[in-house]
């Protein structure tokens, strides 16, 4: 808003008498207050840097060390064992002249105290890092904790007793270790054994042995060298090669969604829901900026998780870049396309889309955050605006939904200067993107289950042009007050976005609230400037490409099928009474469901976090194991109940062990992926790695964890249950399954697949619907 006011703060006219200077004191005051807000943020960041820099100590501990040293010296003792005298000898001559002997001793003592304090901080941090590198506690049975682990827990509590900031633990987190190549190959072969015939397994074993004895150890040496140099040997390559270098559409294929409450909608007023939702998100951003959020921890423990993904949550977008030439030796000399994540330090506005028009909505006025009622008032102005879209504006967002290279070319040619660049900058630099959807969604009407599925599809892809899929996340507010979000995947994984969304829903419903008639609370300054329409000059060439990208996106959207299944017969409470891990229970159930659907087993992906390590992201748990397959076969073959129970417990224990190994850096797939990247850098081919990385994940699964249950009062408000979120299928002939365990009595599933695959349930349902339609018509 400051730029708009600067244009009117100073006005002058040239007259015969000279220059007539006119000052707008209101505009100057707003510029001043905006500047004050910026300086407050700078001071806050500097203060936080100091607090983080000395953690696990505190800045005040310096004074304690100084007083202790001076007190010891006062008692005619030298705690420095002669070091203070050495420091005094090396003081500058100017200090010798200006200070007396006592003053020199005081300065030397302060310098020694500071050095001792910094040494203690480094020692404490090193000890904390060693403690956080201990992971044996995770493999111990519940209720049978070893004495070593008990001592370890006590020491961790002592060293992290102070109230930490969001990023306080970052420098104390251990680095992700590189597993031994023999161990990774052994685990890999064990994971594929139930999926291969004896002949296929023998061949794969020979390929693995050949890789280990020839190329493997060479690649491993390079990878260990990177692990010594880099903070995390996986994350930068994972972000670049899995996400940012992909040329296929990110809509459906990469982006994922989050849903509103299942049974309730806090208000039916679209503008009011937008007002509270935007406010809640900005309050969360304020907490992130001030580092007031509590660091995430492993549930039920004091063990911190890496918070690096929070850094690029807001004011972030992926933008296309181009590299020309032969970057790696294995690549031919041709143009290479790569997207980059751009993050801005701050943004005082959000970008809004409504009925084909783009708006810039300022959310700060004179340095203060607008009240929810004021944001509602501004959103209502957008809803009441009847101006038509400019030529080419309505479906411009389709460029972010289609193939990536055409969007890169159009952006470079037509959005690099002029009004198009200014408008594109307003979208990309916005805190986040907001879509005011003109449809109604949710579990409603005569077909609640079908409407719930359509709600999921709407959040996953919308109309293919009314979301900005490159933004870190886009909020969707529907006409009936329902909301949701669509998140871009490269900057963070689902648990980070889920944490944001939990806070948003809880703050919206329980803290901000609504008036009796459904409007936001608070007062309105009706002198607020109107939201700003973004202007475009879209040439015919771009409009043609928009239609082409839209066709690609619509074909993808029409092919994907989503089904939401709230399972309420029993939940986590009953499962835990059986002393079974709820996640293991669900994963084994998915293996059984897939077997009954396809008559066999498949390579199964379950996402596990590696945020116990600095800048950790995810690792793969290969859920289809020898033990789970044995249980499924026994159940389908009619074995006795006792035998099935025995095999089920073996399968559950095996899954738990696989999950723990993945969390503690002993996974399979990220190690093999990085070895493959190193081989490409070196320009060598590995038949083993090539085959491993080409294997399709026909069953891709992920659990959305509930991280802030304390924000939701399910006893008094049992209907305020979150639906979680979902994603599209990873393989064209497979399923994407996301699930969230809500409370003690509900598990909500999000299942996706493609109609075009003849073997999925979606295809069979489509055939059945077509048959019913044909029968009805004839």
N, C-alpha and C positions, 0 to 999 in steps of 0.2 A: 504494500500500500504506500510505502514511503516514496516510490518512484512517481506515483500518480500525484502525490501531494507536492513533490518537489517542482513539478511543472507549474503549479499555481502559487507556490510559496513566494516566488519572486516574479513580479510583473513590472515592466517599465515601458514608458512611452517617451519618444523624443519630441520635444516641443521647442518653439523659438526661444523659450526661456531656459532650456536645458533639458536634462533627463529627469522625468518624473518617476521616481521609484516607489512602488507600492508593495507593501509587505502583508502577507496573509498570516496573522499571528496564530490563528487556529491551526493552519497547516504546519507552521514552524513548531508549534507546541507538540503536534503529533509526531513530527520528525524527531524532536528532542526525546519524547517518551519512547519511541522505537529504539533510538540510540541507547537510552538508559537500559532497556530490556536486553539489548545485545551485550552491553558491558557487564550486566549482571550475570549473563550466561558465561561470558569469558572468565569472570572472577570465580564463578562456581566450578568451571572446568579446571582452573588452576588449583583451586582448593582440593578438588577431588584427586588431581594428579599427585599432589603431595601426600594425601592420605593413602592412596593406593601404593605410592612409591615406597612407603615405609612399612606397609603391612607385612607381617602380622603384628608389628609394633605400632605405636601411635606417635604423632608428632610431639605430644606432651612428654613422652618417655625420654626425649632428649634432655629436657629440663631435669628430670629425675637423675639421669646419668651425670649431668654437670654438677648438680648439688652433691651427689654422692662422692664424686672425685674431689670437689673443693672441701667437703667436710673431712674426708680422709687426710687431705693435705693439711688442714687446720690442726689435725691431731698429730702433726709432725711425722707423718708417714708418707711414703712415696708409692702410690698404687701403680704408677707407670713403670716402675723398675728402671728409672733413669731416662725414659723416653721424653718426658716433659722437659728435662734439662737439654736433651739433644735438640728438641724443637726450638727451644729458646736460643740456642747457639746459632740456628739457621734462620732466625727472623731477619727481615730486611734492616739495613742500617738505619733507615729513617725511623723505624719503630724504636730502635735502641736509643736514638737521640730524643724522641718525643715522649717516650715512656720511661718511667723509672724501673728499678729492678722488680718491684712488686707488680707493676703493670705488665711487664714482660712475662712474669710468671703466670699472671692471670690469663693473658692471651694464649700462652702455650698450653695452659690447662684446658681452656675452651677448645683449642684445636685438637688436643688429645682426646677430650671427651667426645667431640663430634666424630672423630675417626673410630673411637671405640664403639660408639652408638651405631655407626654405619656397619661396622664389622659384626655387631650383634644382630642387626637386621638381616644381613646376608646369611649369617649362621642359622637364624630362626627360619628364614625362607628355605634354606637348603634342607633343614630338618623336616619342614612341612612337606616339601616336595618328595623327600624319601618316604615319609609316612603315607602320602597319597599314592605312592607307587606300589604300595602293598595291596594286593587284590585277593588274597587267600580267603578273606572274610566272606566273599561272595559264594565260595564253593562249600561253605560249612552248612550243615543241616540246621534248620530252624529249631531253636531251643537247645542246641548243642554247640555253644560257642567256646572256642579254645581260650586258654589263658592268654596266649599271645595276642589274640584278637581283642580281648578285654583290655589289655594294657594299651594296645594300639588305639582303641577308641578313646580311652582316657587322654592319651597324648594329643590326639587330633583335637579333642574338645579344648584342651588347655591352650594349644597354639592358635586355635581359631575362635577363641572365646569372645573377642571384641566384635562389635557389630560391624560386619563387613559391608562394603559397597558392592554394587553389581559386578564390577570387574576386579575386585580386590584379590581374588584367588588366581587370576590369570597367570602371573609369573611363577606361581607355586605349583601349577599343574604339571605333571610329568609329560614328556614327549611320547608320542605313539611309537612303540617298539616295532622293529622289523622282525617278523617271525623267521625261524629257520626254514630254509627252503625244503629240507627233507620233511619237516613237520607239516608244512603247507601241502606238499604233494601227497603225503600219507592221508591227511584229512580230506583232500579233494577226492582221492580214489575211493575212500570209504563213503563219501557222500553220493557218488554216482553208482555205487554197487547195486542198489535196488532198481536202478533204471536201465541197466545194461544186461545183455545176455553174457554167458560165460566167454564166448568168442570176442565180443565187443569189449568186455572188461579186460581180457588178456591183452588185446591190442592197445587199449588206453594205458594200461600199466607199463607196457613196453615204451610207449611214447613218453610217458612221464619219466621213466628211468633214463631214457636217452637224453631228455631235456636236462635232467639233473646232472648227468655226467659230462655234458658238453657245454651248452650255452648257459644253463641256469646259474652256475656259480659266478660266472662273469657278470651277468646282469645283477646278481645279488650284491656284488661288491660295489657297483655303481649306486645301487639303491641305499646301501648302508652309508655311503659317502653323502648322499643327499639327506639322509636322516640325521647325520651329524650337523649338517649345515642349516637345514630348514626347520622351522617350528613344527611342521607336520609333513611327513613325507607323502601323504596321500591327498590332502584337501585341495591344494592348488591345482593339481592335475585333474582331480575329480570335477572340480568346478569348471575348468576350461574345456576338457575333452568330452565330458558327459553332457554338460549343459550348454556352455557358451559356443561351442563349435558345431552344434547340431544344426543341420540345414532344414530339417522337417519342421512342420508347425509345432509351436509349443502349446497351443490350445489343445486340450484333451491329452496330448502325448506327454506333456510335462507339468503344466499347471494343475493345481488341485483346488478343492473348494471346502468351505466350512459353512455349516447351517445354523439357523436360528433355533430357538426353543421348539420342542416337538408339539406340545399341546397348547401353548399360549402364545399370544402376540401382545406385548405390553400396551400397544396403542394401535388403532386402525388408521391414524392420521399419518400419511406418508412423510410430510415435512417435519412433523414432530419426531418421528422415529429417526429420521436423518439427523435432526438437531442433537438428540441425545447420543446417537451412535458416533457422530463426528466428534462431539465433545469428549466422550469416553476414550476414543482413540488418541486424541490430543493430550488428554491427561496421562495416558500411558506413555506417550512420547516424552512428556515432561519428566516422568519418573525415570525413563531411560536416560535422558540427557543429564539429569541430576544424579544418576546412578542410585536412586532411592529404592529401586526394586531389590528385593532380597535375592541373592544368588540362588539359582535352581540347584536342588540337591537330589541325590538318589532317594526315592521315596522311603520314608521311615528311617533315614540315617542322617549323619552330619556331613556326608561326603559331597563336596561341591562338584558341579558340572560346569563345563566351559560355557561362557556367556558371549563368545565372540560373535555369534550370529545375530545378536541384538543390535550390533553397531550399524548395520545397513538396513534396518527394518523400515525406516521412514526416509523420505526425500531421496528415493533410489529408483533407478530404472535401468534396464539393459538397453544399450545402444549399439548399433552395428558399426564395426570398423573393418578396414580392409588392409591386408598385408600383401605386398606384391613380391614375388620372387621365391627363391628356394630356401625356405626357413630351415627345414630339416633335410638331411642328406637323402632320406628315403623318398622324398616328395619330388615330383617333377616341377620344373619352374613354371608355375602358373599362379593365378591370383588366388589367394587364400582368404576366406571370409571368417571373421571371428567377432563375436559380440563381447562387449565389456560391460561391467557393472559400474555405473556412475552414481556416486553418492555425494549429496550436498550437505553442508553442515547444518543448514536450517532452511525452513520454508514457512512463510506466514500465510499460505493459501492452499486450497485443495482444488483439483480440477473436477468439474462436474459435467456429466453428459445427460441430456434430456431431449428426447424426440428429435434426434439428429443434430442438435446444437451443442457446442462446447462452451463452457463458462469457466472463468477464474473466480473462485469464491474466497475472498479474504476472511480469515478467521481471527485475525488480530486487529484491534483498533487502538491506536495510540499506545502500543506496547502491552495491552492487556488482551487476554483471550476472551472472545465474545461469549456471552452466556448461552446456554442451550436454547433459550427462547429467542435470542437474537439470531442464532444460526438457523432455527426453524423459520423465522421471519424472512431471512435471506433466501432460504431454499424455496419457500412459498413464492417469492418473487420470480424465481426461475420457473416454477411450475405454472405460474400465471402468465408467463411471457409467451405470446402467440406468434412471435416472429418466425418465419420459415427458415429452414437450413439454407446455407449458401450452396451454390453449385459444387457438388463433389464432397460436401462436408458430412452428410448424413452417415455414410458407410465407410468413412475414412479409417476407422478402427480396424476394418478387415485386413489392412496391411499388416497388422501385428498378429493376425490370426492365421494367415496363410504361410506359404514357404518363406524362408528367411532371406534368401538372396535377393529376390525381387524387391522386398522391403528395403534392404540395404541400398540397392541401386537407386530406388526412388528417393530415399532420404538424402542421399548424396547429391543427386541431380536437382531436386526440387524443394528441399527443406533445409538448405544450407545458408540461406540468406533471406532478407526481406520479411514480409509479414508471416510467411509460412514458418520461418525459423523462430520468430518471436512467439507464435502460437504454440509451436511444438515444444519450445523451451518451457512455456507455462505448464504444459502437461507433464513433461519429464521432470521438472524441478518441483512439482507439487508435492506436498507431504504424502498424499496418496490420491487415488482416483475414486470417484463416486459416480455410480450410475443410478439415476432416478428412473426406474423401470415402469413402463405403463401397463404392465401385466400384474395379475394377482397370483400369488403362489402360496403353497403350504398344504398341510393335510386338512382338506376342507371338502365340502360338497358331498355329492352322492357317491363319489369314487375316491375316498381318502387315500387308499394305497396307490392308485394310479396318479393322483395329483402329487403325492410325495415323490414319486419317481420323476415326474415332469419338473418338479421343483429342483431336484438334483441336476437334471440335464440343463436347466436354465442357468444354474450357478456354474456348471462346468464349461458351458460355451455360449450361453445366451443366444442372441440372434447372429452371432459371429462377427458383429461389427459394433456392438454397443458396450463393449468392455475394452480397456486398453491393456492387452495381455502382457506388455513389456514392463508395466509398473510392478513394483515389489508386491503390492496387493491392491485389489480394487474392491470397493464396497458396493453392494447392490441393495437398494432400498425399493421394495415393491409397492405397488399402488395401495395394497391393503395393509401396509405397515410391516410386512414380513421383511427380514433382511438376510444377508449372507455375505460371503466374500469369496473372491477368486485370487489365489496367490501364485506368483511366479516362483519357480523352484530353485533357481541357481544360487540365490543369496542365503537361503536357510531351509531347514527341513521342517516337517509338519509340527513337531512338538513346540518349536519356537513360535510358530504362528498360532498354534492352539492355545498357548499361554496368553498371547495377546487377545485372542478372541474370547477366552473365558473371562478375562478381566473386563472386556468391553460389554459382554452380555450382562455380567453381574452388576457393573457400574450403572449401566442403562436402566436395568429393572429395579435394583434395590437401593441405589444411592441417589441417582439423579431423579428418577421417578417422573410422574406425569400428574397433571391436574385431573379433576374429575371428568372434564370433557376431552381428555386425551392429548392436551397440549403440553409442551415443555414448561418447566417452572422458570421464574425469573422475570426481569423487566426487559423492555425493548427500547433501544435508542432508535427512533424512527428516522433520524437524520443520517443513518448509515448509508454510504454510497452503494448503489445497486451493484449486484454481481456483474462482472465484465464479460461481454461476449467476445470470444476469440474469433479473429478474422482470418480468412484463408483466401488464397488465390490458387485454386486447384486446376491445373491445365488438363486438357483432354487425355494426354498420355497417362497421367496419374489416375484419372478416372477409369481408364481402360484397365489399368493394373489393379485397381481396387476391385473391379468386377471379377477379374481373374482370380485374385486372392480370395474373394468371397466365395467363388465357386469351389475352390479347393477346400476352404474351411467348412462350407455347408455340406459337402460330400462326406467329410470326416465327422461332422456333428450328426448327420442323419444316420451314419453307420453305427454310432455308439449307443448302447442301451444301458440304462442305469436302473437299479432296483434297490430300494431302501427297505430293510427288514428289521423292525424293532422286535427283538425276541424278549418276551416278558414271562415265560413259563418259570424260569429260574435264572439266577445270575451269579455274581461272584460269591455271595454269601454261602450258597449251598455247595458250590464247588470247593471253596476253601475248607468247609467242614469235612470234606473227604480227604483233606491234606494233599490236594492236587493244585498245581499252579494254574490259575485261570487262563493265562496265555497258552500254556501247553495244552490244556483241555480244548481250547478253541482251535488251535493249529491241528491237532489230531482229528477233530471233527471235520475240519476242512479237507484233510486227506481222505477221510471216509466219503465226504460228499463228492469230491472229484472222482474217486474210484467208481462210485455208483453212477456218476454222469458219463464217464468216458470208458469205464472198464479197465482202467490201468492207473499208473502213477506218472508224475511228471516232476521236472525240476521246479522246486518251490522256493520263492524268495520271500523272506520276512525281514523287514528293515529293523535293525538294532542300532542304537546310538553308540558312538565312541567318544562321547563328551566327557568321559573321565580323564581324557587327555586334552592337551591344549590344541585348540582349533579343530577338535574332532568333529566328525559329521556322522556318517553311518557305516555299518558293516552288514553283510548279508548273513542271515541265519538260514542254512539249507534245511528246511523243516521236514523234507521228505527223507526219512532215515530208514535204516534197516529195521529198527524197532517199531516205528510207526507203521511200516508196510506189513510187518508180521502181525500186528494187532488187527489191522483192517482185514487182512486175509482170513485170520482166525474168526473174526466176527461174521464175515460173509460166508465162510465155510461151515458155520454152525457149530463151532467149538463150544465146550462147556463154559458156563459163566465164570467159574473160578479161573480157568485158563485165560479167558478174555481179560478178566480183571488183572491178572498177573502181567500179561503182555501190555495192557494199558499203562500200568505203573512203570514198567520198563521204558515204554515209549515216552511217558511224561518226564521221567528222570533224564532220559537222553536229551530230550528237547531243552530242558532247563540247563543242562551242561553245555549244549551247543550255544545257547543264548549267552551264558556267562562268558564263554570263551570269546565270542564275538565282541562283547562289551569290553573285555580286558585286553584286546589287541591280538588275540590268537585266532582271528578269522581266516577265511580262505580267499575270498574274492577280491578284496582291495589289494592284497599282496600280489596276486596274479595280474591284476589290472596294471599295477605300477611296473611290474616286470615287463609286461607287454609294451608299455609306453617307453621304457628304457630301450627295449629292442628296436623300436621304431626310430628313436633318436640315433641309435648306432647303425641303423640301416641293415639289420639282420632279421631274417625270418625264422620263426619257430612254429613248426606244424602243431606242436602241442598247445602253445598259447593261443594260436589262431583258432584251433578247434574249441578250446575251452571258452573263449570269449564269444564264440558264435552260437553257443547253446542257448535256446530260447527259454525264457521264464514264463511258462504257460499259466502258472498260478503265482501271481504277485500279491503279497499281503502286507499289511501294516496295521499296527495298533496305535490309535490316537490316545495318549495317556491323559487322564484327568489330573491336573497338577495343582489346582487351587480349590479343592472341594470346600474349604472353609468359607469361600465367597458365596456358596449356595446353601440356603437353608432348606434342605429337602424334607425335613420333618414338618415345618409349617407351610412350605410351598412345594409340595411334591410334584406339581405339574411343570415346574421350571427345570425340565430336563433338557440337556443339550443333545442334539442329534449327532455331533461330531462332524466328520467330513469324509470325502472320498476322492478318487482319482480314476482316470481312464485305464483300460487294459494295456499292459506293457507289450504283450504279443497279440498279433492279429487273431490268432486262434486260441486265445487264453482268456483268463479272468483277472480282473483287478478287485481285490477284496480289502476294504478298510473296515475296522471295527473299533468301537469305543465301549468300554465297560463303565456303565453309569450306575453309581450307587451299588446296592447289594442285590437288586432284583431285575436288572435290565442289561442286555447286551444289544447294541444297535449295529447292524451290518449295512455296508454300502457295497454293492456288487455291480461291476460293469463288465461288459463284453461287447462283441461286435456282431451285428446282424449278418455281415458278409461271410462269416465263417460257418460252414455247414455243420459244425460239430458242437457249437455252443447252444446253451439254453435259449439265448436270444433268437437264433435262427429258427429253432423249433417252435418258439412262441410266434414268430413272424409267420411261419408256414401255417400254424393253427389259425391265426387271425385271418389270413388270406383265405383259408378253406371255409371258415365260418362266414366271411363276407361273400364268397362265391355261392355258398349254400343259400344264404339269405336272399341274394339277388336272383337266383334261379328258382 
